[in-house]
Amino acid sequence: MTRSEQAAFNAGVEAMRQMAMIAAVTIENREDAREVRQQAAAAALQGLAEGAKTLLLAKIKPAGEGDQK
């Protein structure tokens, strides 16, 4: 995967994380936020956002910048 492809992927994952957190906060601030299904939806969205962190790809080091001993 090229650096630009990796950057685009990471940007997409980060956008998804932010959208999930915005939706979770929106649900938590609704009038019916105390209902179990609303709490479950908010928790699921927060879990999605947290789990998405594992999808972020590590930065690719340019050739010659590896650990040298």
C-alpha positions as CSV (number, residue, x, y, z in Angstrom):
1,M,0.0,0.0,0.0
2,T,1.4,3.4,-0.9
3,R,1.8,6.2,1.5
4,S,-1.1,8.1,-0.1
5,E,-3.3,5.1,0.0
6,Q,-2.4,4.5,3.6
7,A,-3.1,8.2,4.5
8,A,-6.5,8.0,2.7
9,F,-7.4,4.8,4.6
10,N,-6.4,6.3,7.9
11,A,-8.4,9.5,7.1
12,G,-11.5,7.4,6.4
13,V,-11.1,5.4,9.6
14,E,-10.7,8.6,11.6
15,A,-13.7,10.2,10.0
16,M,-15.8,7.1,10.8
17,R,-14.5,7.3,14.5
18,Q,-15.5,10.9,14.7
19,M,-19.0,10.3,13.2
20,A,-19.6,7.4,15.6
21,M,-18.7,9.5,18.6
22,I,-20.8,12.4,17.4
23,A,-23.8,10.1,17.0
24,A,-23.2,8.6,20.5
25,V,-23.1,12.0,22.1
26,T,-26.2,13.1,20.2
27,I,-28.0,10.0,21.5
28,E,-26.8,10.6,25.0
29,N,-28.3,14.1,24.9
30,R,-31.7,13.2,23.6
31,E,-34.7,13.5,25.9
32,D,-35.2,9.7,25.8
33,A,-31.5,9.0,26.5
34,R,-32.4,7.1,29.7
35,E,-34.2,4.3,27.7
36,V,-32.3,1.1,27.6
37,R,-32.2,0.9,23.8
38,Q,-30.8,4.5,23.6
39,Q,-28.1,3.6,26.1
40,A,-27.3,0.4,24.2
41,A,-27.0,2.3,20.9
42,A,-24.7,4.9,22.4
43,A,-22.5,2.2,24.0
44,A,-22.3,0.4,20.7
45,L,-21.3,3.5,18.8
46,Q,-18.6,4.3,21.5
47,G,-17.3,0.7,21.1
48,L,-17.2,1.1,17.4
49,A,-15.2,4.3,17.7
50,E,-12.8,2.7,20.2
51,G,-12.4,-0.5,18.1
52,A,-11.7,1.5,15.0
53,K,-8.4,2.7,16.5
54,T,-7.0,-0.8,15.8
55,L,-7.7,-0.3,12.1
56,L,-5.4,2.7,11.9
57,L,-2.3,1.7,9.9
58,A,1.2,2.3,11.3
59,K,3.2,4.9,9.4
60,I,5.4,3.4,6.7
61,K,9.1,4.3,7.3
62,P,10.9,5.5,4.2
63,A,13.6,3.2,3.0
64,G,16.8,3.6,5.0
65,E,15.1,4.9,8.1
66,G,14.7,1.5,9.8
67,D,16.3,0.7,13.2
68,Q,20.0,0.1,12.6
69,K,22.2,-1.7,15.2
